[in-house]
Amino acid sequence: MKNFMMLFHSEPNPDFNPTPDQIQNEIKAWQDWMEGIGAQGKLKNPGEALGFEGKTMHTDGSITDGPYAEVKEIVGGFMIVSADSIEEAIQLSNGCPALSSGGKVEVRDIMVFDEM
């Protein structure tokens, strides 16, 4: 088994002001989806949602604030899953609530380096 990171991408929508019921329904959808992966023994880390504050270090040493309102896409969160292949890991992303709201799930393998 290998570990894979799922990164949840979405487009910012400053006009979206969800009601408390919509927020609760979204939370429940995420919990149900992650519990389904956990029931298969494939959830390694339930992940975290990412906040809106951030900074970026550039190669020249400069630091910029971010994320910016003009960005076309944001990474909203991540989680770690275990699977036999990237194909299996991408199948685990089926049903992700991000997909139902126009977002996407990026699946990346996690490299393992031997201890020195």
N, C-alpha and C positions, 0 to 999 in steps of 0.2 A: 504494500500500500504506500502511496505517496500522498503528501499534503499539497493542497491547492488553496489559493486565496481567491475568494470571490469579491470583486469590487463592484459596488452598486453605483451606477451613473444615472444622472437625471439632468434635465434642463431646468435652470432656475425659472420660477414663475412668481414674480412679485405680486401678482394679482390674486393668487390662491390664498384664501383665508378660510381654512377648514373649520367646521363647527366642532364642538367637543365630541359629538357622536361620530363624525367622520374620523377624527383623530383616534378614538377608541377602536373603531372598525379597522383602521390601518394597523394599529398596534396588534390587534388580534390576528389579522392576516399574517403579519410577520411572525408572530409567536407560533401560529399553527404550522406555517411552512417550515420554520426551523425545528419544531418538535418532530415533524415528519422525517426530516433528515437525521435528527438525533435518535429516533426510534430505529433507524437502520444501522446505528453505531458509526455514523460517518461524520458527525459534527464534532470537530476538534476544539473549536473555540467559537462561542456564539457571536463573536464579533462585537462591534460597537458602531453606533452612529457617530458621524463626525460633525463637529460644530461649524459655525460660520466664521470664526476668527482663525486667521492663519497668516503666516509669513513665509517668504521664499528666499533662500540663500542662493545667490548666483555665483558663477565661476569667478567673477571679478571681485567677489567679496561684498557686493552690494546686497542689501536686503530690501525687499518690497513687501508691502501689505497685500493680503489677499484672503480669500478669493474675491474676485472682482465682480461687480454687477454685470459687466459686459461679457463675462465668460459665457460660452455657448453650452458648457456642460460642467457639472460638478460631480465630484465623488462624494457620495453621501454616507458611505459606510463600508464595512467589510466583514468577512468572516472566513474562518479556515475550515475546510472539509478534508476528509480523507477518502481517496478513491484509488482504484486500480489503474486508471488511465484518465487522461484529460477528457476523453469522450464520456466516461462515466461521470466525471465531475461536472461537465456541462449539462448532462442530463439531470443532475441534482438541482440545477438552477431552474428547471421547469417549475412553474407555479410561483416564482418569486414575485412578491407584490410590486417590486419596481417595474416589472414588465407590464403590468396591467395599467400603469400610469404613464406609459411612453418612455420609460427608462430602459436601461440595458444592464446586463450582468457580464462583466469581464472576468474570465477564469484564467488564472496564471499558476503555473507550477512553482513550488517553493524549492529553491535549490538547497541542497544539503552539502556542506563542506566537511570533509574529514577533519577531525581534531588534529592539531599539530603536535 
